[in-house]
Amino acid sequence: MRLNRALLLTAAALLCAATAVVAIGTGAVRVPPAQVLAALFGWQDDSLNDATRTVVWSVRAPRVLQGLLAGALLATAGVLLQALFRNPLADPALIGVSAGAALGAVMVIVLGATALAGLSRLLGVWTLPAAAFAGALGTAAIVFALARRDGLLDPTTMLLCGIAINALTGAGIGLLTFLATDEQLRNLTFWTLGSLGAATWGSLAGVAPAALLVLCVAPFLVRPLNALLLGESEALHLGVAVERLKRWAVLLAAAAAGAVVAVCGVIGFIGLVAPHMARMIAGPDHRTVLPLAALLGATLLTAGDLVARTAVRPAELPIGILTALLGAPFFLWLLRRRDGTWS
């Protein structure tokens, strides 16, 4: 079983790496995989010129790396929330966490020079990521509180609360859109549709701390999450600190969603599709599901971004549109076949 797990994760990692290399090499200027690897690792290649190195390092590598991190974070958040609520339909977008993060970011875009000027001066370039994180954490806390009945989380109530939160935050974003200037409206389009087009090495600084926190801490939760699948009472009897586990899961999911929204805008359904694909392949054990889902999420978002920037060249489709086209039918399929199991 351990060998099978290792082989599965190795295959997923190789697929992810291959997708990244293809994505870096594909565009208006095509770069062969050998030259991509030579540029990335500093290998000697006489056919590699300075212009190609610039395309690889300054234009495409930051974008692809940001896509990899964003996909892994969204998938990890989806795994945590689905395990926490014991519901395969949960993800950061469906329960309002992504919308809350977007509302925080939009508030900074529209009100950063007026009502939030003091906050902008205090936090500087970190204002928008901090606002997105606060919005994600706030909405997660609200849904978490409202979905509890008699001390237990009710999945149906959670999803209904998510619908209400999404509607409420959508109204807030709509109001801010009405108040926005023409320049701010162009920025708002980026946040509401999602894109990796603005990725730079500098923008990666906004997502790197959250990625480090989430991807390093989440693996320590896999055994408690496995116990939680049996039910809260059973997990308590096995020695799991259930309430502390819930707080950590919500915090990490909010941090992941907030960081992604802060640098990429709203990208839905990756947190739903990738974890479910991982469970279909590997079963319910979170020791395999968590890293596999992260790799699949990174691969899906990177591949989706590749399609987004090449399908209608020279224009570029917002990545959020493609993930919705993929994820919405998948969600409907899940609803159709759902039988209360995780497999």
N, C-alpha and C positions, 0 to 999 in steps of 0.2 A: 504493500500500500504506500509506504514511504517512497519507494522508487517511482511508482506511478505518479504520485504527487509531484515529485521532483521533475519528472519528464514532462508533465503537463505544464508546470510553471515555466520550465525552460523553453518549451515550444511557444508558449504565449509571449515570453520575453523576446524570443527571436522574431516572432511575427510583428511585435511592437517595434523592434529595432529596424526591421526591414521596411515597415511602413514609414518610419521616420526618414530613413535614407532615401526612399522613393519620393517622399514629399519634399525633401530638401532639393532633390535633383530635378524636380518637375516645375516648369513655369515658362515664362517667355524666353528665358535662357535655359536650355536643358543642360544638365550637368550629369555625366555618367556616374553610376554608383562608386566606381573606383576613385574618381576625382573627388566625390563628396567625402569619402572616408579619408583620402589623403589630406584634404583641406581641414577636416575636423581634427585629425590626430597629428597633423604636421609631418606626414610621411612625404618622402621625396617622390615627386612626379613631374617629369619634364614637360608634360602636356598641360600642366596646371598653371595658369597665369594669374596675375594679381587681380584682374577684373573678376575672374571666376571665384577666387578666394573671397573677394568682397561680397559677391552675391550670396555665397554660402554663409559666411560669418555674420555679415551685417544685416542681411535682408531675411533670409529664410531660416537660419538656425534659431534665432530668437522666437520666431513665430511658431516653428514646429515644437520647440521646447516648451513654450507657453501652452500650446495645445496638449502636449503630453501631460504636463502638470495639471491643467484644468480638467482633462478627462479623468485622470486618476483621482483627483480630489472629489469630483462629482460622484464617481462610482463608489468611492469609499464612504461618502456621506450617505449614499443610497443604501449600502450594506448596513451601516450603523442604524439608520432609521427603520429599515425593514426588520432587522432583528429586534430592535427596541420595541416596536409596536406589533411584532409577530404578524406582519402583514406585507405580502410581496408587492402591494400596490403603492407603498409609501416611497416618496423620494422628496428631495428638497423643494422641487417646484410644486408638487401636488399639495404639500401641506403649508405652502406659503412662505417658506424660508427664502427662496430665491427672490420672490416678489418683495419681501421685506428688505432684503439687501439692495434690490434695485431702487426702492423708494429712498433708502438712505443715500445712495449714490446720486439720484436725481435731485434730492434736496440740496446737496452740495453744489451740483452743477448750476442750479437755478438761483439758489439763495446764498451761495458761497461768498459773494461780494457784498451782500447786504445783511440779511438777518443772521447769517452764520459767519460774518466776517471775523469776529473774535476767535471762533473755533479754527478758522482757516489760518489765521496768524499764529495760533498756538501750535497747530499740528503740521503746518506747511504741506509738503507733498503727501503726507500720510493722512490728510483730512478725508479724502474720498475712500480709501481702503478702510479707515476706521469707521466712517459712517456706514459703509456697506456691512461691515462686521456687526456693528451695533444693531442695524436693521434686521439682519439675519437672526441674531441672538434674541432680539426682542420678540419677533414673530414666533420663533421656536418656543420661547417661554410661554407665550400666550396660548398657542395650540396645545402645548404640554399641560398647562393648567386646566384649560377648558375640556380636554379630552379625558380627564380623570373622573371616574365614577366609583364611589365607595373605595377610594384608594387605589383603584386599578385603572389602567388605560383602556379606553374603549376605541377600537380601530375605526368603527363607523363614525363615531363622533369626531375623531381626529380628522378624517377625510372631509367631513362636513365643515369643520372649523377651518380647514385649509381652503375650501371653496370660498367661505366667507372672508377669510383674510386676503385671499387673492383678489376678491372683488373690492374690498376696502382699500387695499394698497393700489389697485388699478385706478380707483377713483382719485386717490391722492396724486398718483403720477399724472393722471389726466388734468387735474387742477394745476399742477406745476407746469405741465406742457402749455396750458392756456396762458400762463404768466410768463413763459420763457420768451427770450428774444430769438431772432432768426439764427444767430450763431449758436445759441444754446439748443435750439431745436435740432440742429444738425448733430450735435453731440448726443441729444436724447435718442435720436434714431439709432445710434450705435448701441446704447444701453438696452433699448427695448427689443432689438432684433438680435443682438449678439454678434461679435466679430472678433477675429484674431488679427485683423488688418493693422491695428495700431501697436502690435507687439514690438518691443525693443528690449535690449539688454537692461535698460533702466526700468522698464515696466515690470520686468521679472522680479525686481526687488519688492513689488507690492504683493506678489503671490508666494514668493519663496519662504518667508517666515511661517505662513499658515501651512504651506505644503510640508515644511520640516516638522512642524508640530503634529499635524494630522497623520502623516504617513509614518512617523516614528512612534507615536503614542498608540494609534489604533491597533497595531498588532498585539499589544498587551491586553486588549479587551476580548480577544477571540475565545478564550476558554470560558470567561463569564458569559459571553454572548451565546455560546453553545449551551450552557446550562439554562439560560433564560428561555431558550426555545421550548424547554419542558414546562414552562410556566413559572410565575413569580414565586409561588409557594415552594415548588420543588427546588428552584435556584437558591432560595433562602436556606432550605434544609441542607444544601450542598455547600453552604458557607459563603455564598456570593452576597456581597453588599449591594443589593439591588438598586436602592435609591442612589447610591454613589455612582453605580454603573450608568444609570439613566442620565444623571447630570453630566457625566463625562461624554456619553454618546451624543447628547444634544449639543454640548459645547463644541465638540469636534465637528459635528455635521454643520453647525452654524458657522464655524470658522472656515470650513471648506467652501461652503456656498458663498459666504461673504467675500472671501478672497477671489473666487472665480468671477463673481459679478463685478467686483471692483476693477478688474483688468480686462474682462472679456464681455461684460454685459450679461444678459439673461440667456442662458443656454439650457433648454429643458430636455428631459427624458433620458439623458445619458445616465443619470443616477437611478433610473428605473430599468433601462434595458440591460446595462452591463452586469449588475448583480444577478438579474434573473438568468441571463445567459450563463453566468458562472455556476449558478446552482443547477441548471440543466446539464451542464458538462460534468461537474464535480460532486454534486450532491450538496447536503446542507452544512457540512463541516466548515466552520468559519476559518479554520486554519488554512484551508485551501481557497475558500470562496473570497476572502478579503484580498489577498494578493492577486488572485486571478481576475477578480472584478476590476481592480485598479489597472491591471495591464490591458484588459479588454476595453475599459473606458478610455484609456489613453490612446489605444489603437483606433477606436471608433471615431473619436473627436478629431484625431489627426487625419484620418482618411476622409472624414466629412469635410474638413477644412480644405483638403486637397481638391475635392470635387467642387467646393464652393468657389474657389479662386480660378478654376480652369474650365468649368462647364459652360460659362457664358462669357468667356474672355473676349474683350479686355475688361468687361465689367466684372463685379464680384458679388455673389449671392451672400447675404448674411447667414452665418452658420446656424443661427437659431431657427431659421426657416427649414433647413435640411434636417436638423435633429427632430423638429416637430413632424416633418413628413415621415421620418422613420419611426419616431416614438409613439405618435398618436395611434396608428394602426396596431402597433405592438401592444399598447395599453388596452385597446379594445379587444384584441385577441386574448389578453390575460383575463379580462373581465368575462369573456365568453367561456373560457375553459377552467376558470377558477373553481377549485373543489375543496379549498381549505388546506391543501397540502403545499409543501415547499418545493416539490420536485416537478 
